[in-house]
Structure formats: structure tokens, C-alpha cells
């Protein structure tokens, strides 16, 4: 199996989207990482997006359950487009990702609210088996709800993620398909936000969630595509954060 940095370098150099009429994204992510302090972090880096320029987003949930989304693209062109009704605040800031080794990277946010988040990934037998199976899978299967449900069960049993829903409905109403093509465990991680250390990675007493999207109870780094129902102003909510009710799609 190739190292994650090698795959990421290729994606950053020339990510391409599959064809379709829905809203599509391709890139890599820390699907979710809970800490024993009650904090949660997630990363989305999509160099390819069908709705605008590629973007990076860091999601942070504090122990009281308040979500803040940090993004380097306007809310209507990034993750707040889909999750905003449950997000306390969306913060527009530059976000940097620096790979320190083939399996280790650091996420930086400087200015305004500082964040430093280091992530180390590794393979285990379960991820090797899942990645081998994904490599043999026809592309069409990767959007099959049945196949994705089985992948979620495999992650729950083999990786200890808790319930992992790769299909469902976003808080703002759009349906989604998350289609990972490769997995690694987050082996080690340390994060500091505004000078506060978030503690050690560890499962939450109750699994975190945003609508039907569940945060894994164990950190997972993935190469993935996302397919999201095209926005319909009649059926879907437009608010991109609770803190700015006037922040609507243009």
C-alpha cells in the first residue's frame, strides 16, 4: 500500500471529479477524531469541488457540544453549506497543511484563532484488508448504499469506529454519499486551540454527530469522494451558521 503523503501529493497536483449532476468533491479527510477531554476535530481537504474552488475545512466541537467550522472558502462554497444549521459559528481563515513525513502531517490556523493539530497515521491488518478490497471494487460499487453500509460495518468491527454512516442526510437537508477509497488509523494526535491542549484521543461517552453524520469513535484518515444532493431552495436550508443568521447563499 502506498503511503498517504504520496497519494495526497498526487491529489493536490491534479484532483479530478467524476461526472454527475450532483455536488461532488474529492480529496482527503480526518473523518473525525474525538479526544478524552470531550473535544472533537475533523478535517476536510477537497482540492476538487464541483461548486467552486477547492477548499480546506477544520471542524471543532467543544465539550459543551458547540460546533465551529474553520474554512478558507466562503460558507456557501464549503462544508457550512450542508451543516450550517447545527454549526454555532463559521470562521473564514487561511488553513495550512504540512506533511512532516509519509504518514504524519500538521494542520495550522494562524491569526484570529490559532490552531496547531498534528496527526500521525498507520496501517493495521484491518485497514490493509479494507484497502485491498476497495482496490478491487468496480467504481460503480463505491456509490452503492449496500456496499457502503457493509464498509461501515467493517469499520465498526475492524477499526472500532462505532457506528459509521457513509450515506444519509445532512443537517441542512441534502442527502449525501461519502465514498472512501483508502483508510488509515490515526495512531497519535495532539491539538492545541487558542493555547488550550485538547488532551489525548479517546472515544466519547456518546458518539458525536451532525444530523445523520456520525463522528467515528476512533480517528480515521481517508482518501474519499463525496456526492451530495444538488441544492434546492425549496427543500434545503440555506443558513450557514447559528451565529450569523443573515449568512445565506448568494
N, C-alpha and C positions, 0 to 999 in steps of 0.2 A: 504493500500500500504506500502510495506517495505521501510525503509529508504535507501537513496542512499549508505551510507557507508557500510551497511550490504551486499548489492548486490556487491559492489566493493570488499569487503573483500573476498567474495566467488570467484569472478573472478580472483583476484590476487592469490588465493590459488590453483586454478585448472581450468583455462580457457581452453575450448575445441573448436576446429573448426569443422564446418560441413564439410561433404565430398564434393569434387568437383575438377575440373581440373583447375579452375581459381585461381587467387591470392586472398587469404582470410585472414581476420583479425577480431578479436573480442576483445571488451573492452569497454571503456567509453571515453566520449569526452565533451568538451565545443565546440559545433558545430561552434560557432563564437560569439564574443562579441564586438560590436562597442562602442567607447567612444565619448563623445561630443567634445573632442579635435581633432578628426579625426583619432586617433589610432584605431587599431583593434587587438584583440588577439583571438587565437583559441588554443585548447589543444586536442591532440590525445594520448591516453594511450592504447596501444594494447598489453596486456600480451601474446596473442596468435597470431602468424603470420605464414603463410604457406611458406614465402620466407626466413625466418631467425629467430633469437631470437626476443622475444617481445621487444618493444621499446616505448619510450615516445618522443613526439614532441610538441613544442610550436611554433606557427606561430605568427609573429608580422608584421603588416603593419603600416608604419608611415604615417603622414598626407599627405606626397607627393606621396603616393602610392607605396613605395618600400617595398617589402616583404623580411623578413629574417626568415629562419627556423632554430630553435634550436633543435637539436636531439641528443640522446645518442646512436645512431647506425649509421653506415656508410650511406651516402646519397642513395646509390643504394639499401639499405635494409630498407628504411624508406620513409617518405612522399615525399622527394625530387625526388624520383623515378618517381613520377607521375605529380608533379607540377613544377619541376625544371626550365623549360624554362621561367617561369614567376617569379622566385624567384631570388632576387638580390644576396643573399648570403646564404649559408648553413653553420651553425656553429655546430661543434661537441663538446658537453659539457655534463657533468652529469646533470640530471634533477631529482629533488626530489618532491614528492607529499606527504603531511602530512595532515591527516584528524584531524581537531580540534574538531569536533562534528559530529553527524549523518548526518548533512546537510551542513557542512562547511569545506572547505579544503584550503590549501595554496600550491602553486607551487613555488619552489625555484630553481634558477640557480645561482651558485656561481663560481667565478673565471672567468676571462676574461670579460664577460658582465653579470653583476648581474641583476637578476630579482626577484621580490617578488610580487606574484599575489594571492590575497585572493578572494575566491568565496563562496558566500552563496546561497544555493538553497531553493526553496519552491514549494509546490504544490498549484494549484488553481483548480477550478472546471473543466476548460478545460483540464488540464493535467490529472486529475483524470479520466475523461471520455475517453480520448485518451488511457491512460494506461489500463483501464478496457477493452476497445475494442481490444487492442493489445494482452492482455492476453487470449482472447477467439479466436484469429485468428489462423487458421492452419499454421504450419511453412512454408508450400509451398507458402502461400499468401505473405509472407514477402519479396519475391523477385519478386512479380508481379508488372510490371510498372504501371498498372491501380490502384492497391491498394496503391502503394507508391505515386502516383500522388494525390490520394484522401487524403492521410495523409498530404501531403504538403499543400493542400488547407485548411485542418482542422487547421494546424499550423498557416497558414497565417490569417485565420479568427478568430480563437480562442485565439491565442497567440500573434498576431501582429508581426510576424517574417518577413513580406514582402515575396516575392517570395522564396519558399524553394524547391529546385530541388534535389530530392533524387536519380535521375538517370540522366545520361548524359555522357559527355566526358571530361576527364582530359586534362589539357594543353599539356601534352606530348603525347596525342593521345589515351590513353586507355579509354575504356568505363568503367563506374562504376555504382554500385548499393549500396546505403547507406541504411541500414535496421535497423532503431531504434526500440527497443522493449520497452523502457520506457523513459519518458520525465520529466524534472523538469525545471521550470524557474530559471534563475539566478536572485535572488532577490536583492542582493547587491554585489558590487565588487570594489576592489581598487588594482591598479597595479603601480609599480614603476620599471622602467628600467634604469639602469645606473644613478640612483639618480633623474630621472625625473618622476614626477607623471603624469599618463595618464589622469587624470580627472575622471568625472563621466560617467557611462554607459549611452548611448543615441544613437538614430538612426543617420545614416549618411545622408547627403543631397542626395547622390546617393549610392545605395546599393553596397557594396563591392563584388568583385568576383575574382575568379581564374579560367579562362576558363569558362566552363558552370557551375562550382560550385559557388553558391551564398552564401555570408555570411549573416546569419539572421540579421535583424534589431533589434532584441531583443535577449538577451543571453539565450541560451538553453543548458542544461546539459542532456546528453542522454547515455543510455546503448545501444550499437549498434554493428552490424556486418557490414563489408564492403566486397564487392565482386568486384574484378577488373580484367578486361581482361588480360590474360597472355601476358607477354611482347613478342613482335615480332620485331626483329631488323630492319625489312624492313619497317614496318608501324608506329613504335613508336619512338619518340625522346629519346635520351639517356642522354642529358645534365642534370645535377642536380643542377646547379645554373648559373646565368649570370656572377657572379664574378669569376668563375673557369671553363672556357670553356673546360679545359682539364680534368675535373672531370666526367668521364664516367663510366658506369657499367663495372665491371670486368667480 
